[in-house]
Amino acid sequence: MPKAYLTIDDSPSKQTDRLVDGLVERGVPAILFCRGDFLEADQDIMVRAVKKGMVLGNHAYMHKRAGDLAFEAETYSITRTDILIDRVYRRANVKRPGQYFRFPYIDRGDGDLLERRFFDIIATIEDGKKVKLPETKPVARLQKWLKENGFTQPFQGVTHPLYQLPLIRDAQDCLFTYSTGDWMLNARYKGTQPLQSLPDVTAAMDADPYLMSESGAQIVLIHDHDEITDVALGIVDHMLKNKFEFLGV
């Protein structure tokens, strides 16, 4: 049976209630990585999500690339969002299970959008070659700050090739092993990207050699966007059809 952690970026949206209710109906736990600016505008919706069993993560305040910001600006963005998340948990009267952070665009502080190189990294590993991810000073400084401020990854049993790399496996920020590309179906992108429909998305999932593997847990990324809630739930339904076990924190 394949296993996966479901992670959701960019919460909250106007459709978060419907997305969360759909997950609860399906018995699927998830980590919702929240944008601080969205969270500040509507905390009530995330209080409801926490009460229904969802876990909140931190996705920085305004979804800017860390490599474009000074260290002080990035850490302020994370801290400001974390204060809001703490407030949500207090209002929900639920103990916060941990502090989890995901960099917007997977820019971990030096402008390297790591997500865009995932396939090249995997191909290099499959060829039996060593992959070296240089830990630049900005990345190392932010990792040190995240560790000192209590941020961790909650994932266990991940055997994907990306997680053979110490700078990913042992990082304080949360990466992922499979991005569904559901964002391509938003109206502003639709028709200009490789994936143009839910069947395109699920076909790409079926073709991935690691996602359906039963050898270890996967970390799957979808998005909480107003226009694609049906797509997000359709992805979850496809995974359930394929007998995925969804793991909680």
KEKE-3310 file (N, C-alpha, C; in steps of 0.2 Angstrom, whole numbers, plus 5000, padded with zeros to 4 digits):
npx = (5004:5004:5010:5007:5010:4999:5001:4997:4998:4997:4986:4975:4960:4946:4939:4943:4936:4927:4936:4943:4932:4929:4941:4940:4928:4933:4942:4955:4970:4979:4993:4992:5000:5001:4999:5005:4999:4986:4981:4980:4970:4959:4957:4947:4943:4954:4954:4943:4947:4958:4951:4944:4954:4965:4982:4992:5004:5018:5020:5027:5025:5021:5023:5035:5050:5063:5077:5076:5075:5082:5090:5085:5072:5066:5066:5058:5046:5043:5042:5032:5021:5021:5017:5004:4999:5000:4991:4979:4979:4977:4965:4957:4958:4967:4981:4996:5005:5018:5031:5031:5038:5038:5047:5042:5041:5051:5063:5076:5084:5094:5091:5090:5079:5074:5064:5062:5073:5071:5068:5080:5089:5085:5087:5100:5104:5098:5107:5117:5126:5135:5126:5128:5123:5126:5128:5125:5130:5118:5108:5113:5113:5099:5094:5100:5094:5081:5081:5086:5074:5065:5059:5055:5055:5041:5040:5041:5050:5052:5058:5062:5072:5076:5077:5088:5098:5107:5106:5093:5085:5089:5085:5078:5067:5052:5051:5046:5041:5033:5026:5010:5006:4994:4991:4993:4980:4973:4964:4972:4983:4979:4979:4991:5001:5009:5000:4983:4971:4961:4962:4974:4983:4981:4986:4999:5003:5001:5011:5023:5038:5040:5030:5019:5026:5028:5038:5041:5036:5028:5028:5016:5011:4998:4987:4978:4968:4956:4950:4953:4948:4940:4948:4959:4952:4949:4961:4965:4955:4958:4970:4966:4958:4969:4973:4980:4987:4985:4995:4996:5002)
npy = (4994:5011:5025:5042:5059:5072:5088:5105:5120:5138:5142:5152:5151:5157:5145:5136:5130:5121:5113:5108:5101:5092:5084:5079:5072:5062:5056:5060:5066:5082:5094:5111:5124:5140:5156:5171:5184:5181:5173:5182:5190:5182:5173:5165:5155:5146:5142:5134:5124:5119:5114:5104:5095:5097:5101:5115:5124:5135:5147:5158:5176:5184:5177:5178:5176:5170:5172:5184:5193:5202:5194:5197:5202:5191:5182:5189:5189:5175:5174:5183:5176:5165:5169:5172:5159:5153:5160:5156:5142:5144:5150:5140:5131:5120:5110:5115:5104:5105:5115:5120:5123:5129:5135:5148:5145:5136:5142:5143:5153:5157:5160:5150:5140:5127:5117:5117:5110:5097:5085:5084:5082:5070:5062:5062:5055:5043:5039:5035:5044:5056:5068:5085:5097:5113:5120:5136:5151:5160:5150:5141:5150:5153:5140:5137:5147:5143:5131:5135:5141:5132:5125:5110:5096:5085:5073:5055:5040:5042:5038:5042:5047:5061:5063:5056:5065:5074:5088:5090:5079:5081:5094:5109:5115:5111:5101:5092:5077:5075:5086:5090:5099:5105:5119:5123:5123:5134:5148:5159:5152:5141:5132:5137:5129:5113:5104:5102:5098:5089:5075:5075:5079:5068:5057:5061:5058:5044:5040:5043:5036:5034:5039:5030:5020:5007:5007:5017:5032:5046:5064:5074:5088:5099:5113:5126:5135:5146:5143:5129:5120:5108:5101:5099:5090:5080:5075:5069:5060:5052:5047:5039:5030:5023:5016:5023:5026:5039:5049:5055:5069)
npz = (5000:4995:5003:5010:5014:5015:5009:5009:5001:5003:5010:5020:5008:5000:4998:5008:5019:5012:5006:5017:5023:5013:5014:5027:5026:5019:5027:5027:5033:5034:5031:5031:5024:5028:5021:5028:5026:5021:5031:5041:5037:5038:5050:5056:5048:5048:5061:5062:5053:5061:5072:5066:5064:5056:5052:5054:5045:5041:5029:5026:5026:5014:5003:4996:4987:4996:4993:4987:4998:5012:5026:5038:5034:5029:5040:5049:5042:5043:5057:5060:5054:5061:5074:5071:5068:5080:5087:5081:5085:5099:5099:5094:5104:5104:5106:5098:5087:5082:5074:5058:5042:5026:5012:5001:4984:4985:4987:4996:5001:4993:4981:4972:4964:4970:4967:4953:4949:4953:4945:4937:4947:4952:4941:4940:4952:4949:4939:4946:4950:4960:4969:4973:4983:4985:5001:5003:5010:5013:5014:5024:5035:5036:5039:5051:5059:5058:5065:5078:5082:5083:5072:5063:5052:5050:5044:5041:5037:5023:5008:4996:4982:4983:4996:5000:5000:5012:5014:5011:5018:5031:5034:5041:5036:5027:5013:4998:4989:4978:4967:4962:4952:4951:4951:4939:4933:4937:4931:4926:4921:4914:4899:4895:4900:4903:4910:4908:4913:4925:4922:4915:4926:4934:4926:4925:4938:4939:4930:4937:4943:4957:4965:4966:4973:4985:4994:5003:5012:5003:5000:4996:4986:4985:4981:4990:4982:4976:4964:4961:4969:4967:4959:4968:4977:4968:4965:4977:4978:4967:4972:4983:4977:4972:4983:4993:5008:5019:5029:5046:5055)
capx = (5000:5008:5009:5009:5008:4996:5003:4993:5001:4994:4980:4968:4957:4938:4936:4946:4931:4925:4942:4944:4926:4930:4946:4937:4923:4937:4946:4962:4973:4984:4996:4990:5005:4998:5002:5003:4994:4980:4979:4979:4964:4954:4959:4942:4942:4959:4952:4938:4951:4961:4946:4942:4960:4970:4988:4994:5011:5020:5022:5029:5020:5018:5024:5040:5056:5068:5083:5075:5074:5087:5089:5080:5066:5064:5065:5052:5040:5042:5040:5025:5016:5021:5013:4997:4997:5000:4985:4974:4979:4975:4958:4954:4959:4970:4989:5000:5009:5025:5032:5033:5039:5040:5049:5038:5045:5057:5069:5078:5087:5099:5088:5090:5072:5076:5059:5063:5078:5070:5069:5087:5093:5083:5090:5108:5105:5097:5113:5123:5131:5134:5123:5130:5119:5130:5125:5127:5129:5111:5104:5115:5111:5092:5093:5102:5089:5075:5083:5086:5068:5060:5056:5057:5051:5037:5039:5045:5049:5053:5064:5062:5079:5078:5078:5094:5102:5107:5103:5085:5083:5091:5084:5073:5061:5048:5051:5041:5044:5029:5021:5005:5005:4987:4991:4992:4973:4970:4962:4977:4988:4976:4980:4998:5005:5008:4994:4977:4964:4962:4965:4982:4986:4981:4990:5006:5004:5002:5017:5029:5040:5041:5024:5015:5030:5026:5044:5042:5031:5029:5026:5013:5009:4993:4986:4972:4966:4949:4948:4954:4946:4938:4954:4963:4949:4949:4968:4964:4950:4963:4975:4962:4957:4975:4974:4985:4986:4987:4999:4995:5008)
capy = (5000:5017:5030:5049:5064:5077:5095:5110:5127:5144:5143:5150:5153:5157:5138:5132:5126:5116:5109:5104:5097:5086:5080:5076:5067:5056:5053:5062:5072:5086:5100:5117:5129:5146:5163:5175:5189:5178:5171:5188:5193:5177:5168:5161:5149:5141:5140:5129:5119:5115:5110:5098:5090:5099:5104:5121:5125:5142:5148:5165:5181:5187:5172:5181:5172:5171:5174:5192:5197:5201:5189:5200:5202:5184:5179:5193:5186:5169:5175:5186:5171:5160:5172:5171:5152:5152:5163:5151:5136:5146:5151:5133:5127:5114:5111:5115:5098:5107:5121:5117:5129:5128:5141:5149:5143:5132:5146:5142:5159:5160:5161:5143:5137:5119:5113:5117:5105:5090:5080:5083:5079:5063:5058:5061:5050:5036:5037:5032:5049:5060:5075:5089:5103:5117:5124:5143:5155:5162:5144:5139:5155:5152:5134:5138:5151:5139:5126:5138:5144:5126:5122:5104:5092:5080:5067:5049:5034:5045:5035:5045:5049:5067:5062:5053:5070:5076:5095:5089:5075:5084:5101:5111:5117:5105:5100:5087:5073:5075:5091:5088:5104:5107:5126:5125:5123:5140:5152:5163:5148:5136:5132:5139:5124:5106:5100:5107:5096:5084:5069:5076:5078:5061:5053:5062:5055:5037:5039:5044:5030:5034:5041:5024:5015:5005:5006:5022:5037:5051:5070:5076:5095:5102:5120:5129:5140:5147:5140:5123:5115:5102:5098:5096:5084:5075:5072:5065:5054:5047:5043:5035:5024:5019:5013:5027:5027:5046:5049:5061:5071)
capz = (5000:4995:5009:5008:5018:5010:5011:5005:5001:5001:5014:5018:5003:5001:4998:5013:5022:5007:5005:5023:5024:5009:5017:5033:5024:5016:5032:5025:5036:5029:5034:5027:5025:5028:5020:5034:5024:5020:5038:5045:5034:5039:5055:5058:5043:5050:5068:5060:5051:5066:5076:5062:5064:5051:5055:5051:5044:5040:5022:5026:5026:5008:4998:4992:4987:5001:4990:4986:5004:5017:5031:5043:5032:5029:5047:5051:5038:5046:5064:5060:5052:5066:5079:5069:5069:5087:5089:5079:5089:5105:5099:5093:5110:5102:5106:5092:5087:5080:5070:5051:5038:5019:5008:4995:4978:4987:4987:5003:5003:4989:4974:4969:4965:4970:4964:4946:4947:4956:4940:4935:4953:4953:4936:4942:4957:4946:4935:4950:4951:4966:4969:4978:4984:4990:5006:5002:5017:5015:5016:5030:5040:5038:5042:5058:5062:5059:5070:5084:5083:5084:5066:5061:5048:5053:5040:5043:5032:5016:5005:4989:4980:4985:5003:5001:5001:5018:5014:5011:5023:5038:5034:5046:5032:5024:5006:4996:4985:4972:4966:4957:4947:4951:4950:4931:4931:4938:4925:4923:4918:4910:4892:4893:4904:4901:4912:4907:4915:4930:4919:4914:4932:4937:4922:4927:4944:4937:4927:4941:4946:4964:4969:4968:4976:4992:4998:5008:5012:4999:5002:4990:4987:4981:4983:4992:4978:4975:4957:4959:4975:4964:4956:4973:4980:4963:4966:4983:4976:4963:4977:4987:4972:4971:4989:4997:5015:5021:5036:5050:5059)
cpx = (5004:5005:5011:5006:5005:4998:5000:4996:4996:4987:4980:4965:4949:4935:4939:4941:4928:4930:4943:4938:4927:4935:4943:4932:4927:4942:4954:4965:4978:4987:4995:4995:5002:5002:5000:4998:4987:4977:4977:4972:4958:4956:4953:4941:4948:4957:4947:4942:4955:4957:4944:4948:4965:4976:4990:5002:5012:5023:5025:5024:5017:5020:5030:5046:5061:5075:5082:5075:5081:5085:5084:5073:5062:5062:5059:5046:5038:5039:5033:5020:5015:5016:5005:4994:4996:4993:4979:4973:4976:4967:4954:4954:4962:4978:4992:5005:5016:5025:5035:5033:5041:5041:5044:5043:5050:5063:5071:5083:5093:5097:5088:5083:5073:5070:5060:5069:5077:5071:5076:5091:5091:5086:5097:5109:5103:5103:5118:5128:5130:5131:5126:5126:5123:5126:5128:5126:5122:5107:5106:5113:5103:5090:5095:5097:5083:5076:5083:5079:5062:5057:5059:5053:5047:5037:5044:5045:5050:5059:5065:5070:5081:5080:5084:5100:5102:5104:5096:5083:5084:5089:5078:5067:5058:5048:5045:5044:5040:5025:5016:5004:4998:4987:4991:4985:4970:4969:4968:4983:4985:4977:4987:5003:5004:5002:4988:4970:4966:4965:4972:4986:4987:4986:4997:5008:5005:5008:5024:5031:5040:5035:5020:5019:5027:5032:5045:5037:5033:5026:5023:5010:5003:4992:4979:4971:4959:4946:4949:4953:4944:4944:4958:4959:4949:4956:4968:4960:4954:4968:4971:4960:4963:4977:4979:4983:4989:4989:4997:5002:5009)
cpy = (5006:5021:5037:5053:5069:5084:5100:5117:5132:5145:5149:5153:5154:5150:5133:5127:5120:5111:5104:5099:5091:5081:5076:5070:5060:5053:5055:5068:5076:5091:5106:5122:5135:5152:5167:5181:5187:5176:5177:5191:5188:5172:5163:5154:5144:5139:5134:5123:5115:5111:5104:5093:5091:5102:5110:5122:5132:5142:5155:5170:5183:5183:5175:5176:5174:5174:5182:5196:5196:5196:5191:5201:5196:5181:5183:5190:5179:5170:5178:5181:5166:5162:5171:5164:5150:5154:5159:5145:5138:5147:5144:5129:5120:5115:5110:5109:5100:5113:5119:5123:5126:5135:5142:5148:5139:5136:5147:5148:5161:5160:5155:5140:5130:5115:5112:5112:5098:5085:5079:5080:5072:5059:5057:5055:5043:5034:5035:5038:5053:5066:5079:5096:5108:5121:5131:5146:5157:5156:5142:5143:5154:5145:5134:5142:5147:5134:5129:5141:5138:5123:5115:5101:5086:5073:5061:5044:5036:5042:5037:5047:5056:5067:5058:5059:5074:5083:5095:5085:5078:5091:5103:5113:5110:5106:5095:5083:5073:5082:5090:5093:5106:5115:5128:5125:5129:5144:5156:5159:5143:5137:5134:5134:5117:5102:5105:5104:5091:5077:5069:5076:5071:5056:5054:5058:5047:5036:5040:5038:5029:5035:5035:5018:5013:5005:5012:5028:5043:5058:5074:5083:5096:5109:5121:5135:5140:5143:5133:5118:5108:5098:5095:5090:5079:5071:5067:5059:5049:5043:5038:5029:5020:5016:5017:5027:5034:5046:5055:5063:5068)
cpz = (5000:5001:5007:5013:5013:5013:5006:5006:5000:5005:5018:5011:5004:5001:5003:5017:5018:5006:5011:5024:5020:5011:5023:5031:5021:5021:5030:5029:5032:5034:5029:5029:5023:5026:5025:5032:5023:5027:5042:5043:5036:5044:5057:5054:5045:5057:5066:5057:5056:5071:5073:5061:5059:5055:5051:5051:5042:5033:5021:5025:5019:5002:4993:4992:4992:4999:4988:4992:5008:5022:5036:5041:5031:5036:5050:5048:5041:5053:5064:5058:5058:5072:5077:5070:5076:5090:5087:5083:5096:5105:5098:5099:5109:5103:5099:5092:5085:5076:5063:5046:5031:5015:5002:4989:4979:4986:4994:5005:4999:4982:4970:4970:4964:4967:4957:4944:4950:4951:4938:4941:4953:4947:4937:4947:4954:4942:4939:4951:4957:4965:4974:4978:4988:4995:5006:5009:5018:5017:5023:5036:5042:5041:5049:5062:5063:5065:5077:5086:5083:5078:5065:5055:5051:5050:5042:5038:5025:5013:4998:4988:4983:4993:5005:5002:5008:5019:5013:5017:5030:5039:5039:5042:5028:5016:5004:4991:4978:4972:4961:4951:4946:4949:4943:4929:4933:4931:4922:4920:4913:4903:4890:4897:4902:4903:4911:4909:4921:4927:4917:4920:4935:4933:4923:4933:4943:4934:4931:4944:4953:4968:4971:4971:4983:4997:5004:5007:5007:5002:4996:4991:4982:4984:4985:4988:4976:4969:4957:4965:4972:4961:4962:4976:4975:4963:4972:4982:4972:4968:4981:4983:4971:4978:4993:5004:5017:5028:5039:5053:5066)
residu = (MET:PRO:LYS:ALA:TYR:LEU:THR:ILE:ASP:ASP:SER:PRO:SER:LYS:GLN:THR:ASP:ARG:LEU:VAL:ASP:GLY:LEU:VAL:GLU:ARG:GLY:VAL:PRO:ALA:ILE:LEU:PHE:CYS:ARG:GLY:ASP:PHE:LEU:GLU:ALA:ASP:GLN:ASP:ILE:MET:VAL:ARG:ALA:VAL:LYS:LYS:GLY:MET:VAL:LEU:GLY:ASN:HIS:ALA:TYR:MET:HIS:LYS:ARG:ALA:GLY:ASP:LEU:ALA:PHE:GLU:ALA:GLU:THR:TYR:SER:ILE:THR:ARG:THR:ASP:ILE:LEU:ILE:ASP:ARG:VAL:TYR:ARG:ARG:ALA:ASN:VAL:LYS:ARG:PRO:GLY:GLN:TYR:PHE:ARG:PHE:PRO:TYR:ILE:ASP:ARG:GLY:ASP:GLY:ASP:LEU:LEU:GLU:ARG:ARG:PHE:PHE:ASP:ILE:ILE:ALA:THR:ILE:GLU:ASP:GLY:LYS:LYS:VAL:LYS:LEU:PRO:GLU:THR:LYS:PRO:VAL:ALA:ARG:LEU:GLN:LYS:TRP:LEU:LYS:GLU:ASN:GLY:PHE:THR:GLN:PRO:PHE:GLN:GLY:VAL:THR:HIS:PRO:LEU:TYR:GLN:LEU:PRO:LEU:ILE:ARG:ASP:ALA:GLN:ASP:CYS:LEU:PHE:THR:TYR:SER:THR:GLY:ASP:TRP:MET:LEU:ASN:ALA:ARG:TYR:LYS:GLY:THR:GLN:PRO:LEU:GLN:SER:LEU:PRO:ASP:VAL:THR:ALA:ALA:MET:ASP:ALA:ASP:PRO:TYR:LEU:MET:SER:GLU:SER:GLY:ALA:GLN:ILE:VAL:LEU:ILE:HIS:ASP:HIS:ASP:GLU:ILE:THR:ASP:VAL:ALA:LEU:GLY:ILE:VAL:ASP:HIS:MET:LEU:LYS:ASN:LYS:PHE:GLU:PHE:LEU:GLY:VAL)
# end
